[in-house]
Amino acid sequence: MKKIALFICSFLTLSLLACQKEKPDPDPEDLYKNVPTSTVPQELASGIWFTGTISAISYFDRDGHELGPEYEAGREYQFSNVNGKGRLKFWQYLGMRTSSSCVTERFTYKEGSVVFEGDKFIFYPVKGNFKTIKKGCSSENGTTIRNAAGEDLDPVTFLWEIREVDGESLLYTFTETDVAHENPVFVYSFTQ
């Protein structure tokens, strides 16, 4: 009798759960309701700005086959204006390889609003995620994904300027305290 009662309770619970309506996804614009924004300058809002590095050091396996660089990194900004409001999408890739062929790749994605105040911009992330992929390692191989939350969504401030170098427009970013723009944190090339 206990088995039948347990079965009926389980069946009713599953039936009630199946009948519940799924909540619709929130309107993406709701995420932007309470964050500051300003217009993105036209010189930034027309493409993707990229910076990246590849290490000159490569590892080889026992048979002499090249396994690739030990370290790779890339960052991108995509500025845009949506109904006159500044938006920013940010991507970052970090790849590391050890001599034992353990590859760890870390992907960061954030998007949000942006405020420009002269030579300063403040990025207010509203959503994002972090993905880690491990291959060929002694443990913890596979993919993990975590949504951005809490401090991950804290505003980030940079100083900026566009410099012409050999006929190419480059986006220089600096820490907020580098008011003389002497030590760039990252230098981005414009891509289409």
C-alpha positions as CSV (number, residue, x, y, z in Angstrom):
1,M,0.0,0.0,0.0
2,K,2.9,2.4,0.8
3,K,4.3,1.8,-2.7
4,I,1.0,2.7,-4.3
5,A,0.7,5.9,-2.2
6,L,4.3,6.9,-3.0
7,F,3.6,6.2,-6.7
8,I,0.4,8.3,-6.7
9,C,2.2,11.2,-4.9
10,S,5.1,11.1,-7.4
11,F,2.7,11.0,-10.3
12,L,0.7,14.0,-9.0
13,T,3.8,16.0,-8.3
14,L,5.2,15.4,-11.8
15,S,1.7,16.2,-13.3
16,L,1.6,19.5,-11.5
17,L,5.1,20.4,-12.6
18,A,4.4,19.5,-16.2
19,C,1.2,21.7,-16.2
20,Q,3.0,24.8,-14.9
21,K,3.5,27.4,-17.6
22,E,7.1,28.5,-18.4
23,K,7.9,32.1,-17.5
24,P,8.6,34.0,-20.7
25,D,12.2,35.4,-21.0
26,P,12.4,39.0,-19.7
27,D,12.5,41.8,-22.3
28,P,16.2,42.4,-23.0
29,E,15.6,46.1,-22.7
30,D,14.5,45.6,-19.1
31,L,18.2,44.9,-18.2
32,Y,19.1,48.4,-19.4
33,K,16.4,50.3,-17.6
34,N,18.4,51.3,-14.6
35,V,21.9,51.8,-15.9
36,P,23.4,55.0,-17.1
37,T,24.2,55.6,-20.7
38,S,25.3,58.2,-23.2
39,T,25.9,58.3,-26.9
40,V,29.0,56.5,-28.3
41,P,31.3,58.8,-30.3
42,Q,31.0,58.0,-34.0
43,E,34.7,57.2,-34.3
44,L,34.2,54.2,-32.0
45,A,30.7,53.1,-33.0
46,S,31.4,51.8,-36.5
47,G,33.1,48.4,-36.0
48,I,35.0,46.1,-33.7
49,W,38.2,47.0,-31.9
50,F,40.6,44.1,-31.3
51,T,43.9,43.5,-29.5
52,G,45.7,40.2,-29.3
53,T,49.0,38.4,-28.6
54,I,50.5,35.1,-29.5
55,S,53.6,33.8,-27.8
56,A,56.7,33.1,-29.8
57,I,57.3,30.0,-27.7
58,S,55.8,26.8,-29.0
59,Y,55.9,23.3,-27.5
60,F,56.7,20.1,-29.4
61,D,55.8,16.6,-28.6
62,R,58.3,13.6,-28.4
63,D,58.0,13.0,-32.1
64,G,58.8,16.7,-33.0
65,H,55.2,17.7,-33.9
66,E,54.5,21.3,-32.9
67,L,51.7,21.5,-30.3
68,G,51.3,25.3,-30.6
69,P,52.0,28.4,-28.6
70,E,52.0,28.3,-24.9
71,Y,49.8,31.4,-24.5
72,E,47.3,33.2,-26.6
73,A,45.1,36.1,-25.7
74,G,42.6,38.4,-27.5
75,R,40.2,41.1,-26.4
76,E,37.4,42.9,-28.4
77,Y,35.2,45.8,-27.9
78,Q,32.1,46.5,-30.0
79,F,30.6,49.9,-29.4
80,S,27.2,50.8,-30.8
81,N,24.3,53.2,-30.4
82,V,20.8,51.7,-29.9
83,N,18.1,54.4,-30.1
84,G,20.8,57.0,-29.1
85,K,22.0,55.0,-26.1
86,G,25.5,53.7,-25.9
87,R,26.0,49.9,-25.8
88,L,29.2,47.9,-25.4
89,K,29.9,44.2,-26.0
90,F,33.2,42.8,-24.7
91,W,34.9,39.5,-25.5
92,Q,38.1,38.1,-24.1
93,Y,39.9,34.9,-24.8
94,L,42.9,33.5,-22.9
95,G,44.5,30.2,-24.0
96,M,47.2,28.4,-22.1
97,R,49.2,25.3,-23.0
98,T,51.7,23.5,-20.8
99,S,54.5,21.3,-21.9
100,S,52.3,18.2,-21.0
101,S,49.8,19.3,-23.7
102,C,47.2,20.4,-21.2
103,V,45.2,23.2,-22.9
104,T,43.0,25.5,-20.8
105,E,40.9,28.1,-22.7
106,R,38.9,30.8,-20.9
107,F,36.2,32.9,-22.7
108,T,34.6,36.0,-21.2
109,Y,31.6,37.7,-22.7
110,K,29.9,40.8,-21.2
111,E,27.5,43.3,-22.6
112,G,25.9,46.5,-21.2
113,S,25.7,50.2,-21.5
114,V,28.5,52.7,-21.7
115,V,28.9,56.3,-20.6
116,F,31.4,58.7,-22.2
117,E,32.7,61.7,-20.3
118,G,35.4,63.4,-22.3
119,D,38.4,61.0,-22.4
120,K,36.8,58.6,-20.0
121,F,34.3,55.7,-20.6
122,I,32.5,53.7,-18.0
123,F,31.2,50.2,-18.9
124,Y,28.1,49.1,-17.0
125,P,27.7,45.3,-17.7
126,V,24.2,44.0,-17.4
127,K,24.8,40.4,-18.4
128,G,27.6,38.0,-19.5
129,N,29.2,34.6,-19.0
130,F,32.4,32.8,-18.5
131,K,33.3,29.6,-20.2
132,T,36.3,27.4,-19.4
133,I,37.4,24.5,-21.7
134,K,40.1,22.1,-20.5
135,K,41.6,19.4,-22.8
136,G,44.5,17.0,-22.4
137,C,44.9,17.7,-18.7
138,S,45.4,15.2,-15.9
139,S,42.0,16.1,-14.4
140,E,38.9,18.3,-14.8
141,N,38.7,18.0,-18.6
142,G,35.6,19.3,-20.2
143,T,33.6,22.6,-20.4
144,T,32.2,24.7,-17.6
145,I,30.0,27.8,-18.0
146,R,29.1,30.3,-15.4
147,N,26.8,33.3,-15.8
148,A,28.1,36.7,-14.7
149,A,26.7,37.8,-11.4
150,G,27.5,40.1,-8.4
151,E,31.0,41.7,-8.8
152,D,31.3,40.3,-12.3
153,L,28.8,43.1,-13.3
154,D,30.6,46.0,-11.5
155,P,31.3,49.0,-13.7
156,V,34.7,49.3,-15.3
157,T,36.3,52.6,-16.1
158,F,39.0,53.4,-18.7
159,L,40.5,56.5,-20.2
160,W,40.8,56.4,-24.0
161,E,42.0,58.2,-27.1
162,I,42.4,57.4,-30.8
163,R,45.9,57.7,-32.1
164,E,47.0,57.6,-35.8
165,V,50.0,55.3,-36.1
166,D,51.4,54.6,-39.6
167,G,48.1,55.6,-41.1
168,E,46.1,53.3,-38.9
169,S,43.6,54.4,-36.2
170,L,44.3,52.7,-32.9
171,L,42.2,52.8,-29.7
172,Y,44.5,53.3,-26.7
173,T,43.0,52.6,-23.2
174,F,44.5,53.7,-19.9
175,T,43.7,53.3,-16.2
176,E,41.6,55.9,-14.7
177,T,44.6,57.4,-12.8
178,D,46.8,57.7,-16.0
179,V,45.4,61.2,-16.8
180,A,48.5,62.0,-19.0
181,H,47.8,58.9,-21.2
182,E,51.4,57.6,-20.8
183,N,51.1,53.9,-20.1
184,P,48.4,52.2,-22.2
185,V,46.7,49.1,-20.7
186,F,45.6,47.8,-24.2
187,V,45.9,49.1,-27.7
188,Y,43.1,48.0,-30.1
189,S,43.1,47.9,-33.9
190,F,39.9,48.7,-35.8
191,T,38.4,45.8,-37.7
192,Q,35.2,45.6,-39.8
